[in-house]
């Protein structure tokens, strides 16, 4: 099941955990009153430092820190005597986990957004008679997301080949006739990606051989990722810019093959809006080689 598959109306919150997925909101046994931390700016780590010999400070970078999200006023309503089953389902979806899993929220008619988080606190009051009557109120669930950005549900993939010219006119035939047939258009090696959010997105980039010294350049920022490594036809080099990893065939690290003109992987981002990327390689590389960019639109 893909993240957000259960979400279909405003007020829905889909929680995925080690023991399964549970849906909160209208049409479910689980209601909630407030959601804090979702539409708030995350904490910032400021790099601004005071000036030593003048008023003011030297402007530094602002880096967003982990986001905490809390669902308060949690209400569970079931048939009398069925409360334990609903509580166990919620507990399975909010169980202790080492990995962050999808948390999807839809607040109104706008598309739902996704975060990767894990539950750090879950409380279901056990007031006298509540379980027997099938009503529990004032529960809460709290999550922490180390990546404070929210994402669109749709993962976009854009692919291109190395630049290649079109075949052109065939002068070997008896003659030319209108309309002229110039052949199948060649590849330009360019990709256009659109980040519809308001935060920079970290893409996952894959180079497929055969190719030598593949590179991708962000024409918007001027940033380049280039690797001095030859790839055979069966090889795939995967760069996860968010994690800062470079893997050959999903196993061997190739961080040591980065060229001197490359930027650090984690600094290669897709800014909000439209970005043009170009795929290039060493002369003589097979034009059938491809580069693919996979990402989600990112929101603060």
MOLIN-V973928 format. One record per helix or strand. SS is the DSSP state (~ for helix, > for strand). FROM is the first residue (numbers start at 1). TO is the last residue. If there is no record, write none. Layout:
ss: <SS,SS>
from: <FROM,FROM>
to: <TO,TO>
This chain:
ss: <>,>,>,>,>,>,>,>,>,~,>,>,~,>,>,>,>,>,>,>,>,>,>,>,>,>,>,~,>,~,>,>,>,>>
from: <12,20,30,34,44,49,57,62,67,83,101,113,130,135,150,156,190,199,201,204,211,215,224,230,236,245,252,255,258,265,270,273,290,298>
to: <17,24,31,36,46,50,58,64,77,93,106,123,133,145,152,161,195,199,201,208,212,218,227,231,240,248,253,257,258,267,270,280,295,299>
